Amino acid sequence: EENRRLHRLITEGGDVQYKDAGRVLSAKVWLIDFSNPQANDWLAVNQFTMIERRRNRRADVVLFVNGLPLAVLELKNPGDENATLSAAIRQIETYKAEIPSLFRANAALVVSDGIRARIGSLTADEERYMPWRTVNGADCAPPGRPELDTLLRGVFDHANFLKLIRDFTVFGDKGEGPFKIIAGYHQFHGAQKAIQEAIAASQPDGDRKIGVIWHTQGSGKSYLMAFFAGLAVRASELA
Protein backbone atom coordinates (compact mmCIF):
# COMPACT_ATOMS: atom_id res chain seq x y z
CA GLU A 1 0.00 0.00 0.00
CA GLU A 2 2.89 2.37 0.70
CA ASN A 3 4.33 1.57 -2.72
CA ARG A 4 0.96 2.31 -4.31
CA ARG A 5 0.76 5.64 -2.44
CA LEU A 6 4.22 6.71 -3.58
CA HIS A 7 3.54 5.55 -7.14
CA ARG A 8 0.51 7.81 -7.24
CA LEU A 9 2.57 10.70 -5.87
CA ILE A 10 5.31 10.11 -8.46
CA THR A 11 2.96 9.80 -11.44
CA GLU A 12 0.28 12.35 -10.48
CA GLY A 13 2.37 14.90 -8.61
CA GLY A 14 1.78 16.30 -5.15
CA ASP A 15 -0.58 19.13 -4.27
CA VAL A 16 1.04 21.78 -2.09
CA GLN A 17 0.23 25.22 -0.77
CA TYR A 18 2.61 28.13 -0.37
CA LYS A 19 2.51 31.79 0.53
CA ASP A 20 3.30 34.55 -1.93
CA ALA A 21 2.92 38.19 -0.97
CA GLY A 22 0.58 37.25 1.84
CA ARG A 23 -1.60 35.05 -0.35
CA VAL A 24 -1.97 31.29 0.00
CA LEU A 25 -1.59 29.66 -3.41
CA SER A 26 -1.89 26.07 -4.58
CA ALA A 27 0.47 24.30 -6.96
CA LYS A 28 1.50 20.88 -8.18
CA VAL A 29 4.96 19.58 -7.32
CA TRP A 30 6.46 16.88 -9.55
CA LEU A 31 9.06 14.49 -8.17
CA ILE A 32 10.02 13.38 -11.70
CA ASP A 33 10.02 15.29 -14.98
CA PHE A 34 8.28 12.88 -17.35
CA SER A 35 8.27 15.27 -20.29
CA ASN A 36 12.06 15.65 -20.33
CA PRO A 37 13.79 12.50 -19.01
CA GLN A 38 17.25 14.08 -19.20
CA ALA A 39 16.18 16.83 -16.80
CA ASN A 40 16.14 14.27 -13.98
CA ASP A 41 19.11 13.13 -11.90
CA TRP A 42 19.97 9.51 -12.75
CA LEU A 43 22.31 7.51 -10.55
CA ALA A 44 23.17 3.79 -10.59
CA VAL A 45 24.94 2.69 -7.41
CA ASN A 46 26.98 -0.50 -7.32
CA GLN A 47 26.99 -2.50 -4.06
CA PHE A 48 24.56 -0.16 -2.31
CA THR A 49 24.70 -0.82 1.43
CA MET A 50 21.69 -0.20 3.65
CA ILE A 51 21.22 -0.81 7.37
CA GLU A 52 17.72 -1.18 8.77
CA ARG A 53 16.43 -2.93 11.88
CA ARG A 54 20.07 -3.80 12.67
CA ARG A 55 20.28 -5.68 9.38
CA ASN A 56 23.15 -4.81 7.06
CA ARG A 57 22.39 -5.66 3.46
CA ARG A 58 24.16 -4.79 0.21
CA ALA A 59 22.21 -4.80 -3.04
CA ASP A 60 24.17 -5.34 -6.24
CA VAL A 61 22.82 -2.31 -8.11
CA VAL A 62 20.25 0.29 -7.10
CA LEU A 63 18.96 2.84 -9.61
CA PHE A 64 18.00 6.23 -8.22
CA VAL A 65 16.01 8.89 -10.06
CA ASN A 66 16.03 12.24 -8.29
CA GLY A 67 17.10 10.42 -5.15
CA LEU A 68 14.27 7.86 -5.26
CA PRO A 69 15.40 4.20 -5.35
CA LEU A 70 13.24 3.02 -8.25
CA ALA A 71 14.97 -0.22 -9.30
CA VAL A 72 16.94 -2.96 -7.56
CA LEU A 73 19.08 -5.37 -9.57
CA GLU A 74 20.46 -8.64 -8.23
CA LEU A 75 23.15 -9.96 -10.58
CA LYS A 76 24.64 -13.36 -9.90
CA ASN A 77 28.10 -14.50 -10.97
CA PRO A 78 27.68 -16.91 -13.90
CA GLY A 79 30.79 -18.80 -12.79
CA ASP A 80 29.09 -19.84 -9.55
CA GLU A 81 27.14 -23.10 -9.81
CA ASN A 82 24.66 -21.69 -7.28
CA ALA A 83 24.09 -18.56 -9.37
CA THR A 84 20.52 -19.18 -10.49
CA LEU A 85 17.56 -16.94 -11.14
CA SER A 86 15.79 -18.59 -8.23
CA ALA A 87 18.69 -17.72 -5.91
CA ALA A 88 18.62 -14.11 -7.11
CA ILE A 89 14.87 -13.86 -6.51
CA ARG A 90 15.27 -15.34 -3.02
CA GLN A 91 17.91 -12.69 -2.32
CA ILE A 92 15.47 -9.98 -3.41
CA GLU A 93 12.85 -11.44 -1.07
CA THR A 94 15.37 -11.32 1.78
CA TYR A 95 16.03 -7.65 1.06
CA LYS A 96 12.29 -6.93 1.03
CA ALA A 97 11.90 -8.55 4.44
CA GLU A 98 14.98 -7.05 6.10
CA ILE A 99 15.42 -3.61 4.47
CA PRO A 100 11.84 -2.80 3.38
CA SER A 101 12.45 0.96 3.16
CA LEU A 102 14.52 0.38 0.03
CA PHE A 103 11.34 -0.77 -1.75
CA ARG A 104 8.85 1.91 -0.75
CA ALA A 105 9.15 3.66 -4.12
CA ASN A 106 10.34 0.64 -6.11
CA ALA A 107 9.23 0.47 -9.74
CA ALA A 108 11.09 -2.62 -10.99
CA LEU A 109 13.11 -5.60 -9.80
CA VAL A 110 15.69 -7.26 -12.06
CA VAL A 111 17.50 -10.57 -11.57
CA SER A 112 20.12 -12.27 -13.72
CA ASP A 113 22.31 -15.37 -13.55
CA GLY A 114 24.70 -13.93 -16.12
CA ILE A 115 22.95 -15.53 -19.08
CA ARG A 116 19.24 -15.19 -18.42
CA ALA A 117 17.61 -12.03 -17.08
CA ARG A 118 14.11 -11.34 -15.77
CA ILE A 119 12.14 -8.31 -14.61
CA GLY A 120 9.32 -8.29 -12.07
CA SER A 121 7.19 -6.01 -9.95
CA LEU A 122 7.37 -5.56 -6.20
CA THR A 123 4.78 -8.30 -5.61
CA ALA A 124 5.90 -10.72 -8.35
CA ASP A 125 6.56 -14.32 -7.43
CA GLU A 126 9.14 -16.30 -9.39
CA GLU A 127 6.64 -17.22 -12.09
CA ARG A 128 5.90 -13.55 -12.73
CA TYR A 129 9.49 -12.50 -13.37
CA MET A 130 9.50 -12.19 -17.14
CA PRO A 131 12.10 -11.75 -19.90
CA TRP A 132 12.43 -8.53 -21.89
CA ARG A 133 13.30 -9.59 -25.43
CA THR A 134 13.60 -6.34 -27.39
CA VAL A 135 15.28 -2.96 -27.20
CA ASN A 136 13.17 -0.98 -29.63
CA GLY A 137 10.07 -3.10 -30.11
CA ALA A 138 10.93 -3.89 -33.73
CA ASP A 139 13.27 -6.86 -33.37
CA CYS A 140 13.54 -9.55 -30.71
CA ALA A 141 16.95 -10.71 -29.53
CA PRO A 142 17.82 -14.15 -30.97
CA PRO A 143 17.56 -17.19 -28.67
CA GLY A 144 20.76 -18.07 -26.84
CA ARG A 145 22.02 -14.51 -26.66
CA PRO A 146 22.74 -13.20 -23.13
CA GLU A 147 19.53 -11.54 -22.05
CA LEU A 148 20.75 -8.93 -19.57
CA ASP A 149 22.06 -6.49 -22.19
CA THR A 150 18.73 -6.47 -24.05
CA LEU A 151 16.78 -6.00 -20.81
CA LEU A 152 18.98 -3.16 -19.58
CA ARG A 153 18.91 -1.27 -22.87
CA GLY A 154 15.22 -1.96 -23.47
CA VAL A 155 13.91 -1.09 -19.99
CA PHE A 156 16.39 1.42 -18.62
CA ASP A 157 16.59 3.72 -21.57
CA HIS A 158 15.58 6.85 -19.67
CA ALA A 159 12.43 7.57 -21.68
CA ASN A 160 11.34 3.91 -21.65
CA PHE A 161 11.78 3.55 -17.90
CA LEU A 162 9.71 6.64 -17.17
CA LYS A 163 6.99 5.40 -19.55
CA LEU A 164 7.01 2.04 -17.77
CA ILE A 165 6.43 3.80 -14.46
CA ARG A 166 3.77 6.26 -15.60
CA ASP A 167 1.82 4.41 -18.29
CA PHE A 168 2.53 0.70 -17.85
CA THR A 169 2.11 0.00 -14.14
CA VAL A 170 -1.17 -0.97 -12.49
CA PHE A 171 -2.25 -2.02 -9.01
CA GLY A 172 -5.03 -4.37 -7.99
CA ASP A 173 -6.40 -6.27 -5.01
CA LYS A 174 -7.08 -9.94 -4.47
CA GLY A 175 -7.77 -12.20 -1.52
CA GLU A 176 -4.28 -12.12 -0.04
CA GLY A 177 -3.86 -8.38 -0.51
CA PRO A 178 -2.78 -5.79 -3.06
CA PHE A 179 -0.64 -6.67 -6.07
CA LYS A 180 1.32 -4.72 -8.65
CA ILE A 181 1.70 -5.41 -12.37
CA ILE A 182 4.24 -3.92 -14.75
CA ALA A 183 3.93 -4.45 -18.49
CA GLY A 184 5.81 -7.07 -20.42
CA TYR A 185 7.78 -6.02 -23.47
CA HIS A 186 4.98 -7.04 -25.88
CA GLN A 187 2.41 -5.01 -23.92
CA PHE A 188 4.77 -2.04 -23.61
CA HIS A 189 5.50 -1.79 -27.32
CA GLY A 190 2.17 -3.15 -28.57
CA ALA A 191 0.05 -0.57 -26.75
CA GLN A 192 2.28 2.28 -27.93
CA LYS A 193 2.11 1.10 -31.54
CA ALA A 194 -1.65 0.70 -31.28
CA ILE A 195 -2.20 4.21 -29.93
CA GLN A 196 -0.03 5.68 -32.69
CA GLU A 197 -2.13 3.87 -35.30
CA ALA A 198 -5.38 4.93 -33.59
CA ILE A 199 -4.36 8.59 -33.56
CA ALA A 200 -3.28 8.49 -37.20
CA ALA A 201 -6.47 6.70 -38.28
CA SER A 202 -8.72 9.20 -36.46
CA GLN A 203 -7.19 12.29 -38.05
CA PRO A 204 -9.35 14.20 -40.58
CA ASP A 205 -7.40 12.60 -43.41
CA GLY A 206 -7.08 9.23 -41.65
CA ASP A 207 -8.39 6.01 -43.13
CA ARG A 208 -10.30 5.02 -39.95
CA LYS A 209 -8.49 1.68 -39.96
CA ILE A 210 -6.73 1.17 -36.64
CA GLY A 211 -5.61 -2.42 -37.11
CA VAL A 212 -5.46 -5.63 -35.09
CA ILE A 213 -3.26 -6.88 -32.25
CA TRP A 214 -2.82 -10.65 -32.29
CA HIS A 215 -2.90 -12.26 -28.84
CA THR A 216 -2.24 -15.71 -27.50
CA GLN A 217 -3.94 -17.22 -24.48
CA GLY A 218 -2.31 -16.06 -21.25
CA SER A 219 -0.40 -13.22 -22.93
CA GLY A 220 -1.98 -10.55 -20.75
CA LYS A 221 -4.34 -9.07 -23.33
CA SER A 222 -6.63 -7.56 -20.69
CA TYR A 223 -3.75 -5.60 -19.22
CA LEU A 224 -2.54 -4.58 -22.68
CA MET A 225 -5.97 -3.11 -23.38
CA ALA A 226 -5.91 -1.34 -20.02
CA PHE A 227 -2.55 0.19 -20.90
CA PHE A 228 -3.92 1.18 -24.32
CA ALA A 229 -6.94 2.84 -22.69
CA GLY A 230 -4.66 4.80 -20.38
CA LEU A 231 -2.59 6.01 -23.33
CA ALA A 232 -5.80 7.01 -25.14
CA VAL A 233 -6.93 9.09 -22.17
CA ARG A 234 -3.54 10.79 -21.98
CA ALA A 235 -3.56 11.49 -25.71
CA SER A 236 -7.04 13.05 -25.48
CA GLU A 237 -5.91 15.27 -22.61
CA LEU A 238 -2.97 16.51 -24.65
CA ALA A 239 -5.02 17.07 -27.80
Number of C-alpha atoms within 10 A of each C-alpha: 12 11 16 18 11 15 21 13 17 20 17 15 17 13 11 10 11 10 9 8 6 7 8 9 11 11 11 11 14 14 17 20 16 19 10 11 18 11 11 15 13 15 14 14 15 13 13 14 13 16 12 12 8 9 11 12 16 16 19 15 18 23 21 17 18 15 12 20 21 20 23 25 21 23 20 19 13 14 9 10 8 13 16 20 23 14 16 21 23 15 15 20 16 13 21 15 11 18 19 13 16 19 21 19 20 23 24 24 22 25 27 25 25 19 16 18 24 22 23 24 21 21 14 18 12 14 7 14 20 18 19 23 23 21 21 15 15 7 9 13 15 10 8 8 11 16 22 23 18 20 23 16 16 19 22 16 15 17 14 18 21 22 17 19 20 18 21 23 18 17 13 10 9 7 5 6 8 12 16 18 19 23 23 22 21 18 22 21 18 19 25 19 14 19 19 15 16 17 15 16 16 13 10 8 8 13 10 14 11 16 10 7 11 7 11 7 6 7 12 14 16 11 19 23 15 16 23 22 15 17 19 19 12 12 13 10 8 7 6
